[in-house]
């Protein structure tokens, strides 16, 4: 099967509705509160995470019963060329500490290629979405990454860089920090939204999983940016690092990390 732009538009609409389903649940528990449990990997989970993912799965599989789905809380279900990637509440640590940096992430991978994504940040009032060849959109308005600027004027944001701090890449990051105009640490969905709409120039992370960043990768790319691993590789289910930015700054940073 080949997928058309029309089909992708329809699938993206379903994904947006699924994100809205999750949004209602998450906003309810943000107001009402939710008890925290701890998973085997020492990360928190709440009823908001689980119910939001169940709602997303019901919406997606209701429209696409033959598709596979891989979610943060309920795991992998089905085998298909189409694989939905779902993090219902990316940023649970922020959620449980009453910090508003959390979102719902939904992406579709077709035969290994990321083809659409939705990122919904309820407290920020932001829904970003994109599909292959269709541009990137924020609340119905098209967005683009910033025009290329010199490194000395660039803004960089880092997320989780624990693994990077354990190797020579830490010195590369230190060199970048010394050479850029501004360094920030927005984290989670936030710095990718800023990058896609031109408010930031480069994002670096070394400790993520594909569910965290799949939708955001589609959005940044469709906004005109570059989104790879720190080594410049393509994203797949085993991805753990990110180098994302405007084309020229991504290239400049990649050269530095490649020389590490």
C-alpha positions as CSV (number, residue, x, y, z in Angstrom):
1,X,0.0,0.0,0.0
2,X,1.2,3.5,-0.8
3,X,-0.1,6.4,1.3
4,X,-1.4,9.6,-0.3
5,X,-1.5,13.1,1.0
6,X,-5.2,12.9,1.3
7,X,-4.9,9.7,3.5
8,X,-2.3,11.4,5.6
9,X,-4.5,14.4,6.1
10,X,-7.3,12.1,7.3
11,X,-5.0,10.2,9.6
12,X,-3.6,13.4,11.0
13,X,-7.1,14.6,11.8
14,X,-7.8,11.4,13.7
15,X,-4.5,11.9,15.6
16,X,-5.5,15.4,16.6
17,X,-8.8,14.2,17.9
18,X,-7.0,11.5,19.9
19,X,-4.8,14.1,21.4
20,X,-7.9,16.1,22.3
21,X,-9.4,13.0,24.0
22,X,-6.3,12.8,26.1
23,X,-6.2,16.5,26.8
24,X,-9.6,16.3,28.6
25,X,-8.4,13.5,30.8
26,X,-5.1,15.1,31.7
27,X,-6.7,18.5,32.5
28,X,-9.2,16.7,34.7
29,X,-6.5,15.1,36.8
30,X,-4.4,18.3,36.8
31,X,-7.2,19.9,38.6
32,X,-8.4,17.0,40.7
33,X,-5.0,15.5,41.5
34,X,-3.7,12.0,40.9
35,X,-1.8,9.5,43.1
36,X,1.7,8.7,41.9
37,X,3.0,5.1,41.4
38,X,6.5,4.1,40.5
39,X,7.3,1.8,37.6
40,X,10.1,-0.8,37.5
41,X,12.4,1.7,35.8
42,X,12.0,4.2,38.7
43,X,9.8,6.6,36.7
44,X,6.4,7.9,37.9
45,X,3.0,7.0,36.4
46,X,-0.5,8.2,37.3
47,X,-4.0,7.3,36.4
48,X,-3.9,10.3,34.0
49,X,-1.1,8.5,31.9
50,X,-3.0,5.3,31.7
51,X,-6.5,6.7,31.0
52,X,-5.1,9.1,28.4
53,X,-3.3,6.3,26.6
54,X,-6.5,4.1,26.7
55,X,-8.5,6.9,25.1
56,X,-5.9,7.5,22.4
57,X,-5.8,3.8,21.6
58,X,-9.5,3.6,21.4
59,X,-9.6,6.5,18.9
60,X,-6.8,5.3,16.7
61,X,-7.7,1.7,16.6
62,X,-11.3,2.5,16.2
63,X,-10.4,4.2,12.9
64,X,-7.4,2.0,12.0
65,X,-8.1,-1.5,13.5
66,X,-5.4,-3.2,11.4
67,X,-2.6,-0.8,12.5
68,X,-0.1,-1.6,15.2
69,X,0.4,0.7,18.2
70,X,3.3,1.2,20.7
71,X,2.4,3.2,23.8
72,X,4.4,4.3,26.9
73,X,2.0,2.7,29.4
74,X,0.3,-0.3,27.6
75,X,3.1,-1.5,25.3
76,X,3.1,-2.8,21.8
77,X,0.0,-4.3,20.2
78,X,-0.3,-5.7,16.6
79,X,1.9,-6.1,13.6
80,X,1.6,-3.8,10.6
81,X,3.4,-1.5,8.2
82,X,1.7,1.2,10.2
83,X,2.9,1.8,13.7
84,X,1.4,4.5,16.0
85,X,3.8,5.8,18.6
86,X,2.1,7.2,21.7
87,X,3.3,8.9,24.8
88,X,0.1,10.0,26.5
89,X,1.7,12.2,29.1
90,X,5.3,13.0,28.2
91,X,6.7,14.8,31.2
92,X,5.0,12.9,34.0
93,X,7.7,14.1,36.4
94,X,6.7,17.6,35.6
95,X,3.0,16.8,35.9
96,X,3.3,15.3,39.4
97,X,5.4,18.2,40.6
98,X,2.9,20.7,39.4
99,X,5.2,22.0,36.6
100,X,3.4,22.8,33.4
101,X,6.0,21.3,31.0
102,X,4.1,18.2,29.8
103,X,2.4,17.1,26.6
104,X,0.7,14.4,24.7
105,X,2.8,12.9,21.8
106,X,1.3,10.9,18.9
107,X,3.2,9.9,15.8
108,X,2.7,7.5,12.9
109,X,5.6,5.5,11.4
110,X,5.0,3.8,8.1
111,X,7.5,1.1,7.1
112,X,10.1,2.7,9.4
113,X,9.5,6.3,8.2
114,X,7.9,8.9,10.5
115,X,5.1,10.4,8.5
116,X,2.9,12.5,10.9
117,X,2.9,13.8,14.4
118,X,0.8,15.7,16.9
119,X,2.1,17.4,20.0
120,X,-0.5,18.8,22.4
121,X,0.6,20.9,25.4
122,X,-2.7,21.6,27.2
123,X,-1.6,24.1,29.8
124,X,0.3,26.1,27.2
125,X,-2.7,26.0,24.8
126,X,-0.6,24.7,22.0
127,X,-1.3,22.0,19.5
128,X,1.4,21.5,16.9
129,X,1.0,19.0,14.1
130,X,2.6,18.0,10.8
131,X,2.4,15.3,8.1
132,X,5.0,14.4,5.5
133,X,5.1,17.2,2.8
134,X,2.3,19.3,4.5
135,X,4.2,21.8,6.6
136,X,4.1,22.3,10.3
137,X,1.2,24.0,12.1
138,X,0.6,25.6,15.5
139,X,-3.1,26.1,16.4
140,X,-4.0,26.3,12.7
141,X,-1.2,28.7,11.8
142,X,1.8,27.5,9.7
143,X,5.2,27.8,11.4
144,X,8.8,27.7,10.3
145,X,12.2,27.5,12.0
146,X,14.2,30.7,12.2
147,X,16.3,32.0,9.4
148,X,19.9,30.8,9.8
149,X,21.9,33.0,12.1
150,X,25.6,32.9,13.0
151,X,26.6,30.6,15.8
152,X,27.5,33.6,18.0
153,X,23.9,34.8,17.8
154,X,22.2,31.4,18.2
155,X,20.1,30.1,21.1
156,X,20.6,26.5,22.2
157,X,18.5,24.5,24.6
158,X,19.5,21.2,26.3
159,X,17.2,18.6,27.8
160,X,18.5,15.5,29.5
161,X,22.2,15.2,28.8
162,X,23.3,12.8,31.5
163,X,24.9,10.3,29.1
164,X,26.5,13.1,27.2
165,X,28.1,14.3,30.4
166,X,29.8,11.0,30.8
167,X,32.0,11.2,27.7
168,X,33.9,13.4,25.4
169,X,30.7,14.8,24.0
170,X,30.5,16.9,27.1
171,X,33.5,18.9,26.0
172,X,31.9,19.4,22.6
173,X,28.8,20.8,24.3
174,X,30.9,23.0,26.5
175,X,32.6,24.4,23.4
176,X,29.2,25.1,21.8
177,X,28.0,26.8,24.9
178,X,31.0,29.1,24.9
179,X,30.4,30.0,21.2
180,X,26.7,30.7,21.1
181,X,24.7,33.7,22.1
182,X,22.4,32.1,24.6
183,X,22.0,28.8,26.4
184,X,18.7,27.6,27.9
185,X,17.3,24.3,29.2
186,X,13.6,24.3,28.3
187,X,13.3,20.5,28.1
188,X,10.4,18.2,27.2
189,X,8.1,19.3,24.4
190,X,8.9,23.0,25.0
191,X,12.2,23.5,23.2
192,X,11.0,21.6,20.1
193,X,7.9,23.8,19.9
194,X,10.1,26.9,20.2
195,X,12.5,25.5,17.5
196,X,9.7,24.8,15.1
197,X,8.2,28.2,15.3
198,X,11.5,30.1,15.2
199,X,12.1,30.9,18.9
200,X,15.2,28.8,19.2
201,X,18.0,27.5,17.0
202,X,19.3,24.2,18.3
203,X,18.3,21.5,20.7
204,X,20.6,18.8,22.2
205,X,19.6,15.8,24.2
206,X,21.3,12.5,25.0
207,X,18.7,10.6,27.0
208,X,15.3,10.3,25.3
209,X,13.3,7.5,23.7
210,X,11.4,7.4,20.4
211,X,8.0,8.0,22.1
212,X,9.3,11.3,23.5
213,X,10.4,12.8,20.2
214,X,8.8,11.0,17.2
215,X,6.0,13.5,16.7
216,X,8.3,16.4,17.4
217,X,10.7,15.2,14.8
218,X,8.0,15.3,12.1
219,X,7.0,18.8,13.2
220,X,10.5,20.2,13.2
221,X,11.4,18.7,9.8
222,X,8.2,20.0,8.2
223,X,9.0,23.4,9.7
224,X,12.2,23.4,7.7
225,X,14.6,22.1,10.4
226,X,16.9,19.1,10.7
227,X,16.3,16.4,13.3
228,X,18.7,13.5,13.8
229,X,20.6,11.6,16.5
230,X,23.7,13.3,17.9
231,X,25.7,11.2,15.4
232,X,23.6,12.4,12.5
233,X,21.7,9.2,12.1
234,X,18.1,8.6,11.2
235,X,15.5,8.0,14.0
236,X,14.3,4.6,14.7
237,X,12.7,2.7,17.6
238,X,16.1,2.5,19.4
239,X,16.9,6.2,19.2
240,X,18.3,7.7,22.4
241,X,19.7,11.1,21.4
242,X,18.7,14.2,19.5
243,X,20.4,16.9,17.5
244,X,17.8,19.2,16.1
245,X,18.1,22.7,14.7
246,X,18.0,25.1,11.8
247,X,19.8,23.6,8.8
248,X,23.1,25.5,9.1
249,X,23.4,25.2,12.9
250,X,22.5,21.5,12.8
251,X,25.3,21.1,10.3
252,X,27.8,23.1,12.4
253,X,27.0,21.2,15.6
254,X,27.1,17.9,13.8
255,X,30.6,18.6,12.6
256,X,31.7,19.2,16.1
257,X,30.1,16.1,17.6
258,X,31.4,14.0,14.7
259,X,34.9,15.1,15.6
260,X,34.5,14.0,19.2
